[in-house]
Every structure is written in structure tokens, then in C-alpha cells.
Amino acid sequence: MDFPSVTIDLAALRNNLGVVRRLAPDSRLLAAVKADGYGHGLIESARALSDADAFGVARIGEALALREAGVAHPILLLEGVFSAQDLAEAAAFHLDVAVCSFEQVAMLESFAAPRSLAVWLKIDTGMNRLGISPDRFVDAHSRVSRSPAVRTLRVMTHLACAERLDDPFTSRQLAAFDEATRSLGLERSIANSAGVIGWPQARLEWVRPGIMLYGVSPMPHTSAAELGLRPAMTLRTRVIAVRALREGDSVGYGCAWRAQRKSRVAIAAIGYGDGYPRTMPNGAPVLVGGREASIAGRVSMDLTAIDVTDLPDVAVGEEVVLFGAGLPVERVAASVGTIGYELLCRVTPRVRREVIGAAS
Ligand SMILES: *Cc1c(COP(=O)(O)O)cnc(C)c1O
């Protein structure tokens, strides 16, 4: 059985990297490939994005997998390390480390190997997740910059709501970062994808895009297509049954959808066992044979019903696109109360993977 399948288009990744380059021509580019390259495959994504200047991952295991695959780029551990042993491993594998807390500052100070580490000191300008608070930043900076283990020092912060262009919070974060770091003469980094797209002031020496590289717009009012981004992941399956229903008939578990008229329902081989959310509501969009239709009733583990009453020629074998080419994951995610990031990350291993668009 060759479905469901998830297609990863490496040419789209390369195209999207070009979009970032055009938006931030003077910045170096750290490509976020954490969470298995946002579900696209860690190694394949890194190879397709080899024009990036560096990669960013969340966990040391992800970085070591990249090294094992022969990726020689700088790799930043975006959250830093959480033990002296991991710090030694990071140095041994030439991984850059974020320093986001005084625990990590202390670890760095007691690390013996001189000039062995590139460090990105993170300042918390309002996200209140990770990072040194502005009032303690001078102290952290002076301790880190005097640590013999540090070879290169950069500073970074992370934006909390860069996708909202009218929210003054981002301006306050930018100002706080500038105030704390302006006089240091260090390379600086602020922008995630939404920062790259929406906040030219945030495109400093380094940008750190993730989601846009995978062809997804983080901006609520600007589509990926308008930005020149192409979706890199498409989740597909096929229709395996078609049923005729009378008015009043119900479909699936909990009888969660009821025919308001004489209807036709197509049963697609996809479900939450494949990563398609069980919480997908009635009416959520899906493409059947390239035309839009809507989810009917509860998504089950292996099967999903689609109302195709208005597409009378749909038959067994017809292709179904859950998201990707022709149906932006942003739209599908919005209908289930989440963001494209989550749907990309949650496709399960039983879905057959197909990789296209490799550079010749
Ligand atoms: C994941 C991540 C990014 C990329 O964010 P996107 O919204 O996917 O562009 C940038 N910086 C940090 C610190 C991250 O963890």
C-alpha cells in the first residue's frame, strides 16, 4: 500500500532559503532544523539547506546526529547544555552553545579547555522563557566574556509575538535588546521567521528562520505564496470507499456528523494514527482530486470521512491532500486551533515518506 504518504520537496526548501536571503541579504543565516527538521527529516533538511551559514537544534542528540551524517556547519544548541558532560561533548563535536541562565554561566566558567567554545549569550527581553534578564545581563556578560573556554561570543534574544505587526511588545523587545547589547561590539541575533518577514530592524548580523524555510507563513495576514514560499511537505492519501447517505444518516464514532440532505461521503485512509488530528472539526478543508471538500465527523485512528456531496464524480482511488501543495497547512491548522508547526511535526512514522527535488 503506497498511501498515506508524506512528500518532502527539497527544491522547496532551497527556494525558501533563497527567500530568506533576499529578505535579509546582509545577515548570516542560521536555519532551525530542530524537531526532525520540523518533521521534514533532520538530515535531509540540513543537506537541502546546506547554503545556510549554521544550523540550530534544541537537543544535543539532534546535533550529534547531524555531525554523524557529516554535516560540518556550525550547529547551535539553542537552549544550551544542562550538564558538564554535555558541555564537554558539545566542545568535542564543535557545537555552539547558547548560554541562557546563570547555571550555564557557571558551567562555562568551570570548563577547562581554553578557547574551545562559540557561545551565544541569550538575553530575555520579555519572552520569559529562557535567557538572562536585562538587569543581570551586564554581570552575565562580564563573566562569560572572561571565561577562558569562550572562543567566540555572540548575543541573541527571541521575539514573543513578531507575527503581530501592530503589537508594541516587539518594539519594546527590540529596544531592550539594543539597549543591553549596542555597545558590546558583538554579532547579534534576534529574528525568527516572523522577525525576518515583519521586522527589518530585527535582521542583524544573524537571522534564525525556521518555519518559513519549510514553506509556511507565520504571518496571519500574509500567505506563504505572497512571500514566495513553497510548502515543502504534502500529506496525501486516497479514497478507499464511497457511501451514499440518506438525510439524517450519521457518520463515524459518536455520530458526530449527520447528513442534512441526501449526501455522499468518501472514506480516506488517514487518521490520528498518521498524525492527522482527531480534533479536526466538521467542515475543515481537504482536497479531493484537487478540489476542496470538508471533513465529516470524527477522525478515527486510520480513517477519515469527507463530505463529497458536491463532487459527484469522486470515486475509490481518488487522491486526497490533507495539507501541503494546494492546501496551505496554515489554513488546516487554523481550523483545528493550532499552528502549521504542530501539524508538520506530528506526522507519524507509519506514513510512507517520499523525498523529491534533490539537487542534481
Ligand atoms: C525554533 C527557533 C527559531 C525559529 O523559529 P521560527 O518561528 O520557526 O522561524 C528561532 N530561534 C529560536 C531560539 C528557536 O528556538
The ligand as an SDF file (V2000), in Angstrom:
LIG
                    3D

 15 15  0  0  0  0  0  0  0  0999 V2000
   12.8260   27.4720   16.7150 C   0  0  0  0  0  0  0  0  0  0  0  0
   13.5700   28.7330   16.9200 C   0  0  0  0  0  0  0  0  0  0  0  0
   13.6850   29.6670   15.8920 C   0  0  0  0  0  0  0  0  0  0  0  0
   12.9380   29.5540   14.5740 C   0  0  0  0  0  0  0  0  0  0  0  0
   11.6190   29.9850   14.7710 O   0  0  0  0  0  0  0  0  0  0  0  0
   10.5440   30.0550   13.5750 P   0  0  0  0  0  0  0  0  0  0  0  0
    9.3620   30.6950   14.1790 O   0  0  0  0  0  0  0  0  0  0  0  0
   10.2730   28.6290   13.1910 O   0  0  0  0  0  0  0  0  0  0  0  0
   11.1500   30.8150   12.4770 O   0  0  0  0  0  0  0  0  0  0  0  0
   14.4770   30.7760   16.1230 C   0  0  0  0  0  0  0  0  0  0  0  0
   15.1090   30.9630   17.2990 N   0  0  0  0  0  0  0  0  0  0  0  0
   14.9960   30.0870   18.3200 C   0  0  0  0  0  0  0  0  0  0  0  0
   15.6960   30.3400   19.6090 C   0  0  0  0  0  0  0  0  0  0  0  0
   14.2240   28.9400   18.1670 C   0  0  0  0  0  0  0  0  0  0  0  0
   14.1030   28.0800   19.1740 O   0  0  0  0  0  0  0  0  0  0  0  0
  1  2  1  0
  2  3  1  0
  2 14  2  0
  3  4  1  0
  3 10  2  0
  4  5  1  0
  5  6  1  0
  6  7  2  0
  6  8  1  0
  6  9  1  0
 10 11  1  0
 11 12  2  0
 12 13  1  0
 12 14  1  0
 14 15  1  0
M  END
$$$$
